[in-house]
């Protein structure tokens, strides 16, 4: 990475953690980030130039980062400490187990329908469901 990498590795650069002690409007931020991922998935399913596909893939990565951070921080604030281990372990078990089911269903659908309709349909359905979740007042008020 050259000089910039050395600068960052030494820690001489500005540090973001001192500036952001708490993210505000976590509910809308996390749902909007997931919707961004879904819309980028739709774009990936379209016949687009390689550069646009690269940009859409980058948006997937950018959109998934806040969701992961917010999900790991929010339960630590909202779940009582004596229940936190159980809540996070059930989440990890469910997420890990269901991911394989999703991969299998997506693979079968792509085999039968083709990749383009699967990307477009999955992105559109996911964005719609997540958008409906954003309508709930508890999600909008999560700060």
C-alpha positions in Angstrom: 0.0 0.0 0.0 3.0 2.3 0.1 3.2 5.4 2.2 -0.5 5.6 2.8 -0.5 2.0 4.2 2.4 2.8 6.4 0.7 5.9 7.7 -2.5 3.9 8.5 -0.6 0.9 10.0 1.3 3.2 12.4 -1.9 4.8 13.5 -0.7 8.3 12.7 -3.9 9.1 10.8 -7.2 10.4 12.2 -9.1 7.8 14.1 -12.9 7.5 13.4 -13.7 5.8 16.7 -13.1 9.0 18.6 -15.5 10.9 16.4 -18.4 8.4 16.5 -19.3 7.3 20.0 -22.8 6.3 19.0 -24.6 6.0 15.7 -27.9 7.8 15.6 -31.1 6.5 13.9 -29.8 2.9 13.8 -33.1 1.4 12.7 -33.5 3.4 9.5 -29.8 3.3 8.8 -29.6 -0.5 8.9 -32.8 -1.0 6.9 -31.7 1.5 4.3 -28.4 -0.2 4.0 -30.1 -3.6 3.4 -32.3 -2.0 0.8 -29.2 -0.6 -0.9 -27.8 -4.2 -1.0 -31.1 -5.5 -2.5 -31.1 -2.8 -5.2 -27.5 -3.5 -6.1 -28.4 -7.2 -6.4 -31.2 -6.2 -8.9 -28.6 -4.2 -10.9 -26.2 -7.2 -10.9 -29.0 -9.3 -12.5 -29.3 -6.9 -15.4 -27.3 -7.0 -18.7 -24.9 -4.2 -17.7 -21.3 -3.3 -18.5 -18.5 -4.8 -16.4 -17.7 -1.5 -14.7 -21.3 -1.0 -13.6 -21.3 -4.6 -12.2 -18.2 -3.7 -10.3 -19.8 -0.6 -8.9 -22.9 -2.6 -7.9 -20.8 -5.3 -6.2 -19.0 -2.5 -4.3 -22.4 -1.2 -3.2 -23.2 -4.6 -1.9 -20.1 -4.6 0.3 -20.7 -1.0 1.4 -24.3 -1.7 2.3 -23.6 -4.8 4.3 -21.0 -3.3 6.5 -23.2 -1.0 8.5 -25.8 -3.8 9.0 -23.2 -6.1 10.5 -21.8 -3.4 12.8 -25.3 -2.2 13.9 -26.4 -5.8 14.6 -23.5 -6.6 16.8 -23.7 -3.3 18.7 -27.5 -3.0 19.2 -28.1 -6.3 21.1 -25.2 -5.4 23.4 -27.2 -2.2 24.4 -30.7 -3.6 24.4 -30.4 -7.2 25.7 -29.7 -7.6 29.4 -26.1 -8.9 30.0 -27.4 -12.2 31.5 -29.2 -13.1 28.3 -26.8 -11.7 25.7 -24.8 -14.9 25.2 -28.0 -16.9 24.6 -29.5 -14.3 22.2 -26.3 -14.0 20.1 -25.7 -17.7 20.0 -29.2 -18.4 18.8 -28.7 -15.7 16.2 -25.5 -17.2 15.0 -27.0 -20.7 14.9 -30.1 -19.5 13.0 -28.1 -17.3 10.6 -25.6 -20.0 9.9 -28.2 -22.7 9.4 -30.5 -20.7 7.2 -27.7 -19.4 5.0 -27.2 -22.9 3.6 -30.9 -23.3 3.0 -30.8 -19.9 1.1 -27.8 -21.0 -0.9 -29.5 -24.2 -1.9 -32.8 -22.5 -2.9 -31.0 -19.8 -4.8 -28.9 -22.4 -6.6 -31.9 -24.5 -7.6 -33.8 -21.4 -8.7 -30.8 -20.2 -10.8 -30.5 -23.6 -12.4 -34.2 -23.7 -13.3 -34.8 -20.1 -14.1 -31.4 -18.6 -14.9 -29.3 -16.2 -12.8 -30.8 -13.0 -14.2 -34.4 -13.6 -13.0 -33.1 -14.9 -9.6 -31.0 -11.8 -9.0 -33.8 -9.4 -10.0 -36.6 -11.3 -8.3 -34.7 -11.9 -5.1 -33.5 -8.3 -4.9 -37.0 -6.9 -5.5 -38.7 -9.2 -3.1 -36.1 -8.6 -0.4 -36.2 -4.8 -0.9 -40.0 -4.9 -0.6 -40.0 -7.0 2.6 -37.3 -4.9 4.2 -39.1 -1.7 3.1 -42.3 -3.0 4.8 -40.2 -3.6 8.0 -39.1 0.0 7.9 -42.8 1.1 8.2 -42.9 -0.2 11.8 -42.6 2.6 14.3 -40.2 0.6 16.6 -37.8 0.3 13.7 -38.0 3.9 12.7 -37.5 5.0 16.4 -34.5 2.8 17.1 -31.7 5.2 17.9 
